[in-house]
């Protein structure tokens, strides 16, 4: 007789032993089986319950993609699926499928209508996604169960578990769902704002396309041509570049004083890159650059935008203030293959603070373009641009005077000038029949008044970028306000 029992006999023993343990547990408690346990174990039967449970963890941002995949998977011919919701009392950790199959360490859970998380799956649309539910499946593979466990108070992750199938077959089911998640990914080709959740998880929000044209970008032609060639030119000639062995991964840095149009130029580029997945990180979301770049690689062609990148890419030689996020950024930019169609688009007010390894090494940042203060022709164009839709009645002399008086100002200043001019006109005539040179002059006098120094600083005027801290005006404004408060406090005490 063989020393090793045949597989069928071993499985039969496992089923019998599991049933025995269930009987012992029920007899000891004097209670009937939990209704969720009864549903699953009765559906799987003794043979199905003897198989190992196979689990897969997913990033929480994949919740909506998992539901999209499940909807398509459940609808395939020859497959019937019965979906049952599971409720768990407050402050109880949700069960896993192994516990449900084995009826061990159970919270007092109950069956209910499936609870849904209403998550965005496109601009202006949402999808109900299962929070905690068991799917009882019958198809060509047999009878088996899937447990979907979404993020909750006690479970911040996203998990899919399969019970009732041999391990290799369960893995094939999970692989099929993975393929559908990738094929039907709701984020692909969209413009997405990246934010951080309360527990540091990445949240993606669908953003409307900017709708800017080339005429809306007021930059010297040579500057705009250079930016477009590096960002849009690679996208337009992708196949030809690959055919001659040229890499597609590239980095573009836009730098210059605050308020000069770096963000505006970035939004123009994003609007032109249709077919690309565009991920925009600002402020606190910059710390998620590693996870976002991994997502961008999966959804390429893609653009990863990092605004005010000096917040995380400060020169490491400057001491302990340097952020560990810098290393995530460098690793992310290096980690993609050369033929990956990825554009890293970075903006900063402080190019001099950037880590040399980021700013100088090809393959990380290939080109840096300065966005400087607008010259006289640019200021005239900006006045026209921001005056669209405004009943401007300005003479050539009015425009020339305004252009001369706004020397050294920013695009943000000129946009505010038009807004103030409209307000001046409304003071004279609430019907807003015309915005004249007199209104423009009054608005400009007010903005250039000595008492408006803080306002001009907030609009980027008379700000030396080399004196700004990392993060630009955000920190500079805070420091300026704190200095004013300290000075006021000293004056108060001296009285």
Buried (B, 14 or more C-beta within 10 A) or exposed (E): EEEEEEEEEEBBEBBEEBBEEBEEBEEEEEEEBBEBBEBBBEBBEBBBBBBEBBBBEBBBBBBBBBBBBBBBBBEEEEEEBEBBBBBBEEEBEBBBBBBBBBBEEBBEBEBEEBBBBEBBBEEEEEBBBBBBBBBBBBBEBBBBBBBBBBBBEEBBEBBBBBBBBBEEBBBBBBEEBBEBBEEBBBBBBBBBBBBBEEEEBBBBEBBEBBEBEEEBBBBBEEBBEBBBEBBBBBBEEBEEBBEEEEBBBBBBBBBBBBBBBBBBBBBBBBBBBEEBBBBBBBBEBBBBBBBBBBBBBBBBBBBBBBBBBBBBBBBBEEEEEBBEBBBBBBEBBEBBEEBBBBBBBBBBBBBEBBBEBBBEBEEBBBBBBEBBBBEEEBBBBBBBBBBEEBEBBBEEEBBEBBBEBBEEBBBBBBBBBBEBBBBBBEEBEEEEEBBBBEBBBBBBEBBBEEEBEEBBBBBBBEBEBEEBBBBBBBBBEEEBEEEEEEEEEEEEEEE
